[in-house]
Amino acid sequence: MAAPESGSAVSAGAADGEEETILYDLLVNTEWPPETEVQPRGNRKHGASFIITKAIRDHLLFLRQYIWYSPAPFLLPDGLVRLVNKQINWHLVLARSAKDDFTSIIGKCQVPKDPKPQWRRVAWSYDCTLLAYAESTGTVRVFDLMGSELFVISPASSFAGDLSYAIAGLIFLEYKASAQWSAELLVISYRGELRSYLVSVGTNQSYQESHCFSFSSHYPHGVHTAIYHPGHRLLLVGGCQTAEVGTSKASSCGLSAWRVLSGSPYYKQVTSGGDTVTTVPKTLGLLRKLSVKFYSRQGQEQDGIFKMSLSPDGMLLAAIHFSGKLSIWAIPSLKQQGEWNQNEQPGYDDLNPDWRLSTEKRKKIKDKESFYPLVDVNWWADSAVILARCSGALTVSSVKTLKNLLGRSCEWFEPSPQVTATHDGGFLSLECEIKLAPKRSRLEIRAGEEDEGEEDSDSDHEISAKARYFGYVKQGLYLVTEMERFAPPRKRPRTITKNYRLVSLRSTTPEELYQRKIESEEYEEALSLAHTYGLDTDLVYQRQWRKSAVNVASIQNYLSKIKKRSWVLHECLERVPENVDAAKELLQYGLKGTDLEALLAIGRGADDGRFTLPGEVDIDGVSYEELSQPAEEPAKNKKEKELKKRRELLKLVNFSKLTLEQKELCRCRLKLLTYLDRLATYEEILGVPHASEQRYDAEFFKKFRNQNIVLSARTYARESNVQALEILFTYHGSDLLPHRLAILSNFPETTSPHEYSILLPEAGASTPYGGPSYDASCPSLLGPPHPVTVPALHGGPSYDASDGPSFSWDDASRICSWNEAIMEGHMPMIPAWGPDDETSCLAHDGALGQE
């Protein structure tokens, strides 16, 4: 099956109900294991060779039948034979819908291999309890629902190789005349002979022939298709067209309706009002037979009905003809409602674009006219038909205008798909993908076989006209006499692989189709649907973001296009990239979305939960010129204006009346700043930049950035990692220095104190990590304002931060006065949005202190 296009990205709001575009989705229900088949190869069945051979064959058969009085096979119309042979070998008949989308097998039927599988036919009974299967020889087998064979109905007569004994119509009728019989089975051959059988199931399963009937008086060229209308008890029969004068339009096209009677003659032709039906003699004389058969071989090929299908309400009949024509008829009047010749049908000459890309399928383009005709027809609704072509093109078309309701183009399947009627908003299609097996080497070619590639090498221009003529004569003689002396040269057989698939085309809602496109990773089609039907595009970018590695490109392509603020901030906080640069980029991107402009937008209710970056929101009280700075402005002036802009924005924020959403934004920003701070510390611990990229461990950083910094320091002390501990004391001295001795006591006893002597405090000297010297005159420096208990740093009892040693600290009066000022509220707290990034990282506690 070709890759399906977006399930109709066209708006479904047409003026008329039947002209609405269908939003659909394609699903593969079942795919069977591939089958390998060896095909004998003969001469091509098209072009001049086929025309000359056919002419010789037909005239020889004519002479054999009427001059030598020898029996000859019943000649079926060439258009019928061509279309039947175009069909795939498998047949699909839908009984009823399945809850599991036809994925489970109820029963299996074992049938013998058929040399002409396209000429088989299958039919369900009206209550779906019996299944009738007809072989190409005319033999009918009846099975029950579980696949058990009940009985076999042999044909009254048959001739080997004569396909006129194959079954054109296989129909179950409800039988109520006697309780002994379960149903009536009508078997109609291509010769126009009808036989009725009464079938019984259960304890006394059997069958009995009820009656016979022949349509040969009305259809001298045989019957090609037949269906039953239970509402009107009509048997609708299709055959070849006729040129007789005085017949109705339906009869001239080969269509007739027959009333099913309970007694003899069992079937009576129904004539529409005002139409005159010419009575055809029951027996055809020799002169009439000669004229009919000779006329049919002259000039243009005779047209006829190939398949028919009733609409769901039983009011219309769709018929496809050998020539590719489509006709619509009213039931039961058989008045024509519409007719489109093949060249009048939209897109009849379209070919699968994939054929041009494949060397194997490109050869089909040379004979593209043979892929134009319709090969199957069924109904989508009372006003729309499902049309399938030999090329694999499938459309759902309006019966009024033949407009394709699937969108601008057809849906491509493998050549000659079979389709069922619509049920529960969708229909099934059976397709077969054929692939050529790899070529054999020359050593594997057996003697007596022609050495030729997959392409036919018997091109007409490579041999002389005389040789071509004698070749055509030999072909005609061989078809008539079947003598080996006239047999064409034997060619190497071709091995092919067939893959059968059961595909469903189902109408759907935009939301359902959108979700399935995302799940199948068809992101472009999903975005097209979202833009057409106004759906949330965040779902597409969220899936792409989750499935891609975090880097600058993925942030720009996916994360930056997601509008939901809570989701973006959650990803920035929870996802840990696999390298340092990506981790830093992700945290900085989240930090941009928690700036003052976003905080003000939330307060004004103008953000609608969207993730906004600086410059994307208009802020009252600040001019646009102040928010946007020209790129060519000097760096010094730019920084000054940036600081001025931040101060103006800070004045607009009332930290004492923050909403819940604003507080949540502050918490996210505080966490992002903390993660950035920890990332910078981790980079210092890893060492030089190139070393940090190689030694970076995402799992460790995920734990490190959320861990209590005192516990991290304890871990490094236990590992005797003096360098890492020194970096922690340097960058996180305010949190660690009060617990310095407890942390240092975790160094193993086997580690010499000389190795970490730089971390030990010295009496009467300033600490190298930013902490002041101790002075007993300032009690507030003995510990933090609120005592902090550190649990079991070295496996012993808990350590209280207020229990500090009695050391002298220099410059105690200055630090004491600063702390007292803060405790008494004389100094303003600095919020998490400082004028520059350094202030933001060091003073972020102030923002939440005022909540």
N, C-alpha and C positions, 0 to 999 in steps of 0.2 A: 504494500500500500504506500502510495506517495505520502510524504510528510504533509499532514493537513495544515491548511491555513488557519489563521485565527477564526474561530467560530463565528463568522459573519460580524465584521466590525462596522456594519452599516446600521444606521438607526432604524429601529423597528416601528416607526410611526407613520406608515403610509396612510393614504386617505381611505382606501378600501381595505376591509378586513382580510380578504384573500390575497392581497398584494403585500402584506406585511412580510418583512424579511425575517427569516428563521434564524434564531441564535442556537447553534448546535455544537455538539462535541462528538469526537470520534473515540471509540474505545475498542480495543481488541479483546473480545470475550474469550476466545479459544484459538490456539494455534497448534495444529497437529504436527507430529514428527514428519520430517521430509520423506517423500517417496521417490525412489529411483526407478526410472523407466527407460527401456531401450526401444527406440523408435526406428523402424526401417525407413529408409530415405528413397523416395522416387523422384521423378521429374516434377518440376514446378507446375502447379495447377492454375496458372494464370498466364496471361500474355497470348501471343499468337499460337504457340504450341497447344495450349489448352483449347483454344477456339477451334482449331483444325481437327484435333483429336476428337472433340465433342461432336463435331459435325459428321465425321466418319462413323463414329460409334452409333449415333442416333439413326443415321440412314441404314446402316447395316442391321440394326435391331428392327427397324421398320420392315425391311425386306424379309428378314428371318421370320417375323410374326405373320405377315400378311401374304407373302409370296410362297414361302416354304411351309406355312401353317405350323411353325414350331412355337412352342410356348416361350414367352419372353417375360422377364420380370416387369412388374408394375413400375412405370417410370414416375418418380416423384419430381415435382418442380425443382429446377436447379436452385432457385432462390431459397426454397425450404431446406434443401440439403446443405447449402452453403451456410446458412445461419445456424442450423442445428450443429454442424461440425465446428462452428465457432465457439459453441458453449464449452464450459469446463466439464470435466468428467463427473464431478460430484453434483448432487442435487440437494436442494434445501427446500423443505416444506415446513412451515411453522405451525405447530399444533396449538400451543397456548403459551402464555408468558411463564417464565420461571423466576422464582424468588431469588435465586443465586446467579442470575444473569447467564444461564445456560452453561455453567461451569461444571456441573455434576452430571454423570451419565446414569440414566434410569435403566436402560437395557440396550443390548447389542444384538443385531440381526446378522447372521452369517448368510451371505448370498454368493452364488458362484460368480467367477470372473466373467465379465461380459466383453466381447471383442469390440463392441460399439457402445461404450458407456454413455455417450451423449444422447443416445436414443432411448435411454431408460426413462421411466416416469414413476413418481411416488405420489401417493395421496392418502390423507387422513380421513377417517370417517367423521360424520357430523358431530359425534360426541367424543371424538379423540380417543376411542378405545381400540380401534382397528387401524392397521396400516397396510395399504396395498402397494406392492412393488412390482412393476412390469419391466421385463427384460426386453432387449432389442429384438428378440425372436418372437415376441408376443406372449410369452409365458408370464403368468401373473401369480405372485406369491402373496399370501395374506398372513400377517403377523399380529400378535396381540401387543398390548402396551409394554410388556416386559421383554419383547423381542423373540418370543417363541413362535416358531412357524406353525400355523394352523392347518393350512392345506395349500395345494398348488393347482392352479387352473391352466391346463395346457390349451394352446390355440387349436381351433378346429382344423386349420391347415396352415402350412408354412413352407417356405422355400428358402434354402440356405443362401444367405447373402442378400435376400430381398427385404429391404427395410420397409417396404409397404405393409408388412405384417406387424411392424412395431406399433406401439400404442400411442395414439394422438390424444386421447382423453380417458382419464381414469377417475370415475366419480362415484362417491357413495351417496345413496338416497335413503331417506328415512322410510322404513317399511312398517305399516301398521295393519295390513290386511290379516296377518296371522302372527300369533305369538311364537310360533315355531322358529321364525326367521328373525334375525337381529337387524339386518340391513339389506339393501339392494345395491349391487355393484354393477355399474355400467362400464363396459370395456369397449372403446371405439378405436379401431385401427386406422392407419393412414389410408387404407383402401376405401374407407367409408363404411365399413361393416360394424354394426353395433350388436353386442351380445349382453344380455342382462342376466345376472346371477343372483340368486337369493343365498345369503350366507348366514350361518348360524354359529354361535360360539357358546362355550360352556361345556356341559357334559357330552352333548351330541353335536360336536363341531363338524360341520359339513357345508357343502354348497350344492346348489341345483340350478341348472340353466332354466331361465324363465321364458325368454323370448329373444328373437333376432329381428334386426331391422337393417336396411341398407340405405345409405344416402347417395349411392352412385347415380341415381337418376337426377339428383339435384347437383351433385358434385362429381362430374366425370373424372376429374383429376385427383379425387380423394379429399378427405377431411384432414385439416392441418391442426386444428385446435378445437376444444369444446369445453364449456363451463356450464354450471347449473345455477339458476337463480331460484332459491327456495321460496321466496316471497310470492313470485308469480308462477311457480312451477314451470319454468321455461328452460329448455335446453338450447343454449346459444352455440351455434356451430360456425366455424370459420373455414373458408377454403379459398380457391383461386377466384379471381375476378372473372366476370363474363361480359361480353360485348353484345349480348342479345337485346333487342329492342323491346321496350314495354315493361322491363323489370324495374323494381324500385332501386333507389340509390344504394340501400344496404345490400340488396341482392347483387347488384352490379359490382360491388366491392368484395363480394364473397361472404357476406354476413347474412345469417338467417336465424330465425327463432322458431322453436318447435315446442308445442304444448305437450307435456307428459300426461298421457292418459292411463287409466287403470286397466283398460282392455284393448283389444285389437282395434285399430292398427298401432296402438301404443304411443305413437308420436304423430302430431298433426302440425303442419307448418302454419305459423301465424302471419297474417298479412296486415299491414297497417292500413288505416283508412285512406281511401283514395288511390292507393298503390295497386297496380295491376301486376300480378305474378304470372309469368309465362309458364304454362304447363309443359314440363319436359317429359317426353315419352319414357315409359318404364324400361323399354329395351331400345338400345341404340343400334341402328342398322349399320351395315358395313360402310356405306357411303358416309354416314354421319361420323363414324369412328375415324375413317380416313381423313375427313375434313378437319375434325377436331385435333387429331394428333399432328397432321401436317401443318395446320395453321399455327399450332402452338410452337412449332420449331422455326417459324419464319419471323423475321424482323425482331422487334424488341421482346425481351424476356417477359413472360407473363407474371403479373403481380398477384399477390394474394395475402391473406391474413396469416401472420405467424404466431402471435400470442394475443390473449385478451385478458382483461381484469375488470372486475366489478367494483364500483365505488362503495365506501362503507355503508351509505344509506340505500344502495341498490338502485339509484336513480340514473346513473351514468355508466357507460361501458367504454373503456379505453382499449384500442386495438393498435398494434404495430404491424406493419406490412413488410414484405420482402424488400421493397424498394427503399425502406427507411421511413416511409410515411407514417404519421400518427393521425388517428381519427378518433373522435369522441362521439358517442351515440347515446340517445335518450332511451330509457327502458320503461315500458315495454314497446313503445311505438317504433323504435329503431330509426328515429329521425336524427340526421346528422347535426351535431351541435358545433363541431369544429373539425378542421382538417388542415394539416400542415405537411407539405411535401418535405423531403429531407433537406433540400437547399433553402427552405423557408424557416427552418428551425434555428434558433440562436445558438451559436457555438457548435454547430454540427461537425465542422471541419477542424476543431481544435484537437491537438495532439499533446500527449503528456510531455512536458518540458524535460523530464528526466531521460527520455529516449535519446535526445541529442547528446547527452553526456555519456551514454553507454554504447560501446562498440557493438555489443551483442544485440541491443534493442534498436540501434540506428538503422538496421536493415529493414525494420518494419516501416520506416518512413517511405521507402521506395514503393510500397504497396499500400499507401495510406488510404486510398479510396475504400478499401475493403474494411477499414475500421470505422467508417462513418455511420453505418446503419445502427438502428436501435436493436438491442438484443433481449431486453427484459423491460417490463412495465408493471407498476403496481401503484397503490394509492397512498398518499400521505394524509389527505383529508378529503372531504367531499368536493373540494374545489381545487385540489392540487394533486398532481401525479408524480410518481418517482420514475425517472427515465434513466436507463443504463445502456451505454453504447459498447460496441465491440472494442473501442479504444480504451475503455475503462473510465470514461467520463460519466459522472453521475450527477444528476440535477433533480431538484424538486421544483416543478414548474406549474404555473397557474394554468388551469384549463381554459381560461379566457384569452390570455395574452401570451402564454408560454414563457413568461418571464421567470428567470431562475430566482427562486426565493432563498437560496443559500448564500447569495451575495453576488459579487461581480463575476466570479469565475466558478467553474464546476469543481466538484471534489473528485480527485483522481484516485482510482483503484487499479488493480491489475486488470488486464483485458478481460472483457465479457463477464462481469460480475453478475451474480444472481441476487435479487432483492425480494424481501417479503413485504407484506402490507404493514402499516404502522400499528403499533400496539403500545399502550402506555407511553405515548409521546416519542416513540422511536421505532426504527425498523432495523432488521438484520440484513447483512450482506455477506455472501460467501464468495471469496476470491481465491485465486490460485496464482502464485508466483512461480514462474518457470525459469530455471537457470540451466545453462549448458554445463555439462561436466567438463573437466579439463581435458584437453586434447591428448590422445594417446601418441606415444612415440612411434616412429616408423617400424621399429622392430616388433611392435605389438600388433601390427596390421596383418591379418591373415591373408593367405594367398587366395586369389579370386575376388578380393575386394578392391575397389578403386581407391587409389591413394589420392585423397582430396581433403582439404581442410573443412572447417565448419561452414564456410561459405560455399555455395554452389559454384562449381567451376564450369558448368555446362552453359555458359553464356551464349546467346544466339549469335553474337557477332564473331565468336571464335571458330565457328564451323561454317562450312559452305551452305548455300541455299539448297543444293541438291541433297546433302546429307540431312539437313533439317527436314526436308519434305519426306524422305524415306523414313526418317525417325518418327514423324507424325503418323504415317501410314501403319508402321509397325505397332505403334501405341494403340491405334484404333483396332487393328486386328487382334491384338492381345486382349483388349477389353472384351471383344466379342467372343473369340474362340478360347481364350485362356490357355493357348498352347505355348509351351516353353520356347519353341523356336522363335516366337515373336516377342518374347519377354525382353524388356529393356535391360541394359547392363546393371548388374547388382552393385549397389553402393554400400559403403561402410555404414552400419547403423549408428545412430546418434544417441548418446546417453544424456538424459535430462533429469533434473531434480525438481520435484513439485512440492511446494509449501502451501498448504491450505490454511486459510484463516477465516474465522467468523468475527466480523466487525459489526459493531452497532453504531448507528448514527442517531443521536438522541437530542431532542430539543431541551434546552436548559435555560436557567435564569442567568443574568449577568454575574450574580454573586457566586453561583455554583461553578460556572465555567471559569471565572476568575481564579477561584481557589484551586481548581484542577490544573490550570495552566501554571500556577506557582508551584504546585507539588510536582509537576512533571518538568520543572525548570525551563519552561518556555517563557522567559521573562519579557522578551520583546512583544510577544502577542498579549501577554498579561497587561503590559503597560498600555498597549493600544486599546484593550478593552476598558481599562481604568479611565483613560482619557475620554473615551466615547460615552461611557455610561456614568461618569462622575463618581468612580469608586476610589477608595483610599489607596494611593500608590505606595504608601509606607510599607504595606505588606510585601511588595516586590523587593524593595530595597532592604528591608529587614532580612528576608531570606538570603539575598545576595551577600549582605554584610556578614551574616552568621556563617556562610559557607566559604568566605574568603579570608585570607591572612590579613592581619592588621598592618597596614603601611600607609604612606601618604596617599597613594593612588586610591586605595579602598576607602579611605576617609573622604576623599573628594568625590569619588564616584558613587558611593552608597550612603555612608553615614551622614554626609552633609545634605543629602536629599530627603532625609527622614524628618518629618515635621513635628512629631510628638516629643515634647521636651522630656517627659518623665522616662520614656524609653531610651532616648539618647543618653541622658545622664546616667541611667542604670548601666548601659553598656560601657560608658567611660569609666565608671567606678568598679564594675565587676569583671570586665574582661581584661586579662593580662596578656599583652602581646609577647611574641617570642624573641624580640630583640629590644635593645635599649632605646634606639631612636624611635621605633614605633610606639613604645610605651610612653615616651615623653610627648610625642605628637598627639596621642590620644588624650592624655591628661590635659594638655594645653588647649586642645579643641573643646573639651568639656568646660574648661575654665572660662573660655570666651563666651560660652552660653550662659554663664552665671554672673556676668558683669552687672554693673550698676544699671545699665540700660534695660536689661531683662528684669531686674528687680523693680524698677519703676513701671515697666510695662505691666507686670503682674499686679501691682498696686492699683493701676488704672483700669484693669480688666481688659486690656487691649491686645493681649497675646493669644487668647483662645487656646492655651496649652501648647503653643508652638515653641519650638526651640529657635531662639532668635540670637543672632550675632550682633556685635556692636555695629551701629550704622543702619540696621534694618528696621528700627522702630523710631517713629517721630516722638520726641519728648517735649512736652509743653514747658516753656520757660528757657529753653536752650535753642539757639538759632541753628539752622542747618550749616551755616558757615563755620560755626564753632565745632560741630561734630565731624565735619569732613575737612580734611587738611590736604592741600595740594602735595603731590608726590615730590615736586622739585624744591620744596621748602627746606632750608637748612635744618640740620639735625637738632641744633641747640634750640632754635625757635620752635621747632616742632615739639620738642619735649616740654618746653615751657607752656605751650598752648595745651598740650595734653594734660599737664598737671592742673592748669586752670579749668579745663573742662571737667576734670574729675571733682575738683572742689565744688563746682557749680552743681554737679549731679548729686554730690553728697549732701548739699544743703536741701535738696528736694526729698531726701529720704528721712522719714520719721521712724527711727529705730524703736521707739517705744510703742508704736502702733502697727507692727508688722502683722500681716495676715498669715494664715497657716501655710499657704503656698509660698509666700515670701520667706518664712522661717525654714521651710523645707529646702528652698533654694540656697539659703545661707548654710544649712547643714551640708548640702552637696558641695558647695564651694569650699567649706572648711575641710571636708574630706579630700577633695581634689588637691588643695594646697598641702595637706599632710602627706598625701601620696607623692606629690612632686618633691617635697622635702626629703622623704625617705628614699626616693629614686636618686636624688643627688648624693645622698649619703652612701647608698649602695654603689654608685659609680666610683666614689672615692675609695671605697673599700676594695673594689675590683682592681683599681689601678689606672694606668694610662688608658686613653680612649680605645686603642685597638685591642688591648687586653680585655677591657670591659665588654666589648662586643663579643669576644670569643668565650669568655667565662660567665657571661650572663645566664642565669637560670630563672626562667619564668616562674616555675613552681616555688622556688625559694623566695623570690621577691613577693609573690602573692602572700606568703606567710609572713615575711619580714615587715611588709608595709602595714599590716594590721596588728602586729604583735606589740605588746607593751615594750617600750624602748629599754626599760630596766631589765626585763627578761632577755631581750636580745643581747644586752651587755653581759649579763650573767652567762649566756651561752658561749659568747666569745671568750670570756674569762676561763671557763671550763675547758675550752679548746686551746688555751694558751695563745690566742691570737692577739698579740699585743698591739699590732698595727691597727687592726679593726677596732679594738677597744679605744685606742687613742683617738681615732677619727670620731667615734661616738661621743667621747668626752669633749672633743673640740666643737662639734656641730650641735650637740644636744646636752651641753653642760648644765643648763638650767634644770633639766629633768634628771640628770645622772649624778652630778656632783654631790647633792645631799645624801646619796646612797653610795658614795665612792668606796668607802671601806667595806661595806657589805658586799659590793660587787667584786672588789679585789680579793676578798677572802675566798672566792670561788676558784682562784688559780690552784691547780694541783700542787701538792706538796713537793712533787718532783721538779717543779719549775723553779728555777733560781730567782729570788727577788731582784737580782741585778738585771734580769731581762725586762722587768716591768717597773724598774725603779723610777722611770720618768712619770709613771702614773701615781706614785705615792706622794702624799702631801708633805711639805717641808715647813717646819715651824719658823715663824718670823719672816716668811717670804710670800710674795704674791703667787697665786696658783697660775700655772701656764694655760689654764682652760677657761679664763674669763671669770672665775669665781673670786670674791673678795677675801682678804685675810680675816680671821676671826677676831672679834673684840667683844669681851663680856659685857661692855657698856651698851651693846645693842642686842637685846634679847630676841628681837624679831629675826635675826640672822641665824639663830640656832636651828631653824627649820623653816619650812614653808608655812604660810599663814594657817593652812589646815593640815593637820598631821596626816601623813600618807603611810599606810602599812604595806610593806612589800612582802609577799608570802614566800617563805622558805627559799631564800636566795641560795643558800648553801646546804640545804637539807636539814637545817636546824630550825629553831623557833622563828616566828615572824619578827621582822625588823621594823622598828618605828623610826621614821625619818627625823622625828624630833630628838631622838637620842643621839646627838652628835658629840664628838670629842671636844674637849676644851682647848681650842687652838686660838691664837691671836691672828686677826685679819687686819690688814692695812686699809686705810681709807674707809673705816667703818661708818663714820658719821655721815658721809655723803650718801652711801647706800641706804643707811637707816632712814634718813630724811626722805628719800625717794619712795621707799616702801610705805612709810607712814602717810605720805601724801596720797598714795593710791588707796590705802585702807580708809582714809578719811574722806575720799571722794573729791579731793581738790584738783586732781589731774584728770583730764578727759581721756576716756578709753579710745583706742585707735581701732576703727572697724577693719573688717577683712578686706575692704577695698581701699588700700593705701594709694598714695600718689605714684608709687612705683612698685615693682615686683618684690624688691627686698623687704620693704615694710610690710607687704602683704603676707609674706611667709613668716615673719618674726612676730607679728602682732595680731594674728587672726583670732585670738581668744576674745578680743573685745567685742566683736559683733554679736556673739551669742550671749555675752555677759549682760547685754542690755535688753534681752528678750523678756 
